[in-house]
Amino acid sequence: MVTNRHVTSKKRRTGFSLLELLAVVTILGIIAVVVIPRVSVSAEAAKTNAHKQNVAEINGAVERWYFEKGKYPKANLSDIGADSNYFPDGIPKNPLNNKAYKLNAKKRVQ
């Protein structure tokens, strides 16, 4: 004869206990507190580096334009941006503020 006691001891638990769930949520919270600030700082640093690279690239193109044409491009860079020999995909926008680059009085990009 099989007793109730023998049958219930072979049953397996299903699911997680409240303490196990609480431990997992706590660990995920700690990981989020550590990781999220680092990711946001990395994103800002990447935008700053992209901006510096864009400025250097545009300044190089402006100098080539001057040597080839004998004059500087327009301050809004519309003429150099329209020439596919310089920027086939158009002049990139500033990743920090999403504005167009312009030449200043010293003929440098800002």
C-alpha positions in Angstrom: 0.0 0.0 0.0 1.2 3.5 -0.9 0.8 6.1 1.7 0.1 9.8 1.1 3.4 10.7 2.7 5.4 8.7 0.2 3.5 10.3 -2.8 3.9 13.9 -1.6 7.7 13.5 -1.0 8.2 12.8 -4.7 6.5 16.0 -5.9 8.8 18.7 -7.0 8.5 22.3 -6.2 7.5 24.6 -9.1 8.3 28.3 -9.3 10.5 30.4 -7.1 10.1 31.6 -3.6 9.6 35.2 -2.7 13.1 35.4 -1.2 14.7 34.0 -4.4 12.9 36.6 -6.5 13.8 39.4 -4.1 17.5 38.4 -4.3 17.5 38.4 -8.1 15.7 41.8 -8.3 18.2 43.2 -5.8 21.2 42.0 -7.8 19.8 43.4 -11.0 19.2 46.7 -9.3 22.8 46.9 -8.1 24.1 46.0 -11.6 21.9 48.7 -13.1 23.2 51.3 -10.6 26.8 50.5 -11.6 26.4 50.1 -15.4 23.9 52.9 -16.5 26.1 55.9 -15.4 29.1 54.3 -17.2 27.1 53.9 -20.4 25.8 57.4 -20.4 29.4 58.8 -19.8 30.6 56.6 -22.7 28.0 58.0 -25.0 28.9 61.6 -24.2 32.6 60.8 -24.8 31.8 59.1 -28.1 29.9 62.2 -29.2 32.7 64.5 -28.2 35.2 62.3 -30.1 33.0 62.2 -33.2 32.7 66.0 -33.1 36.5 66.5 -32.9 36.9 64.1 -35.8 34.2 65.9 -37.9 35.9 69.3 -37.2 39.3 67.9 -38.3 37.8 66.3 -41.4 35.9 69.5 -42.5 38.9 71.7 -41.8 41.0 69.4 -44.0 38.4 69.6 -46.8 38.3 73.4 -46.4 42.1 73.7 -46.8 42.0 71.4 -49.9 39.1 73.6 -51.3 41.2 76.7 -50.8 44.3 75.2 -52.5 42.2 73.9 -55.5 39.8 76.9 -56.0 41.9 79.8 -54.6 39.2 80.9 -52.3 37.5 79.7 -49.1 34.1 78.1 -49.3 31.0 79.9 -48.1 30.6 80.3 -44.3 27.7 77.9 -44.2 29.7 75.4 -46.2 26.9 74.9 -48.7 29.2 74.9 -51.8 31.7 72.4 -50.3 28.9 70.2 -49.1 27.3 70.1 -52.5 30.6 68.9 -54.1 30.6 65.1 -53.9 34.4 65.0 -54.3 34.6 66.4 -50.7 31.6 65.0 -48.9 29.7 62.4 -51.0 27.1 61.9 -48.2 27.0 65.6 -47.3 28.6 67.4 -44.5 28.0 65.7 -41.1 26.1 67.5 -38.4 27.5 68.2 -35.0 26.7 65.2 -32.8 26.7 67.3 -29.7 23.9 69.7 -30.7 22.7 68.3 -34.1 23.5 71.7 -35.8 25.3 72.3 -39.0 29.0 73.2 -38.9 30.0 76.7 -40.1 33.2 78.6 -40.8 34.2 81.3 -38.4 36.1 84.5 -39.3 39.5 82.7 -39.1 38.2 80.2 -41.7 38.1 77.4 -39.2 35.1 75.2 -38.6 33.0 75.7 -35.4 
